[in-house]
Amino acid sequence: KFIADLGDSPGVAPLAAVIRGDGGYMHTSSLLVRRQALADAPSWFFEFQPIGDYMIQVLGATRGGALYLPQVLSAYRMQVEGSWSERVARSPDARANFEVGFIRLLRRMQQHYGPAHKDDFDAILFSHLAALARISVFHDRPIHLVQAATALAAA
């Protein structure tokens, strides 16, 4: 199955599209990022790392967008035993902790990128808050919602 198929022609994806792509806009295994994008990384890049793919994608697209090439350049295995995706999928607490951490990261990123991308980050924040609410209610773990509310209020 192909993920992140954006068509048959090369193109440039704007930063807003990468932000709204929520880490699934492009495959981490096929990313090429200019060294300067990471050398100039803000403090939140090093302080909050519930997952690295999304931050690298956004940082890489910050100056002028992200180039899309239509060729298949890599393969990504999901839910492989011992992988991050498999560990988080089988543990409601791990998934909830990821969501809380990611919500904190998104708020930091939203503050860094300012009003120009507020709506883009709001859309992703809402998605992760909804996921956290489902986990918290279904598994009777309201503490995670309190942690997320605290993270949003503190930012």
N, C-alpha and C positions, 0 to 999 in steps of 0.2 A: 504494500500500500504506500502511496506517495503522500507525504505530508508537506504542507507549505508549497504546493504547486501554484505558482503565481503566473503561469502562462508559458508560452513558447518563445517569447522574446526577452532579451535582457532589458533591464530597467532599473530605475532608482526608486527605492521605497523611502518615503519621507519619515522623519523621526516619529511623527504622530502615529503612523501605521505600525512601526516597530513597537512603540509603547503599548498600543492597543492589542498587539499580537500576543502579549502576555507570556513571552518566552517561547511560544510555539510558532512564531512568525518565520523563523529560519532554524535550520538544524545546527546545533552547537558543533557537531562533528564536522561541519563543512565551513565554519567561520574562519575568515582571515581578517584580522584586525590590525590596523596600523599601530605600531609600538607607541607612538605619541598619544594615541587615545587612552592607553592605559597608564602612560607616564604622567599624564595630567589628571588622573582620576581623583575625584573629590574624596573627602574622608569617609563618607558613607560606603564607598566601595570596599574599604578595608575593615570598617566597623561592623557592618551588618551583612552577613553572607549566609542567609538561609539556603540560597542556591545561587550559583555564579552565572549561569547561562543568560538570564534576563539582563543582568547588569552589564555584561559584556556586549550584548546586542545593542542596548540603548546607548552605551558609551561609544560604541563603534559607529553608530548612526548619527551621533550628535552634530557633527560638522558636515552637513550636506547629504545626509541620508545613507542608505545601505544599498550597494549594488546587488542586483539579483541576476544570477546566471541560470538559465533553464536546464543545464545539464545535471544529470545525477552524479554527484561528486562524493557521496558517502552513504553509509548505511548506519542506522541507529537501532539498537536492540532495546525494546521496552519490556519491563517486567521480568528481566532476566534475574534468576536467583542471586541474591546478594547485592543487586543494584539499588541505587537510591530510590528509583520509582517503585520497585517491588517492596522494599522495606516500608516506605510510606503508605503504600496501598494496603498493606495488611495490618497496620497499626493505627487505630483511630487517634491515639494520643500523639503519635509521630506526625500524622497528617495535621492535626489541630495545632501542634507546636510549629509546624512549618507555616501554616496559614497565619498565625500570630506574628511570626518573624517576618514573613513576607509583607504583611500589612504595615509593619514598622518600617521596613525598607521602602515600600512604595510611598509612604508619607515623607520620608527623608528625600527621596528622589523628586517627589512633587514640589517640595520646598526648593530644592536645588534648581529645577527647571522653570519654576515660576508660573505666572499666570498664562503664558502662551500654551502650556500643556496641562493646565489644571483639569480640563474636561477629559483629556485622554487618561490621566492618572485616576480621576474619579471613576471612570468606567471600569477600570481594572480593580480598583479598591472595592467597588460594589460587588464585583464578581467574587472576590476572595472573602469578603464579609459574608456573602450568601453561602459560600461553601463552608465557612467556619460555623455559621448558624446551623446548617444542616447536620454537621458532625456533632456539634454541641448538643443539639436537641435529640438527635437519634441515639446518641451514646450517653446521654444524661451527664454531660460535662460542661456545665455553665461557666466554670472558672475560665475557660478559654475565651468566652465572650467578654468577660470582665477584663481580661488581659488585653484584648484587642481594643476595647473601649478606652482603656487607660493609655494605650499606645497612640490612639488617635487624638485623645485630649491633650497629651503631653507634647505632641508635635506642633 
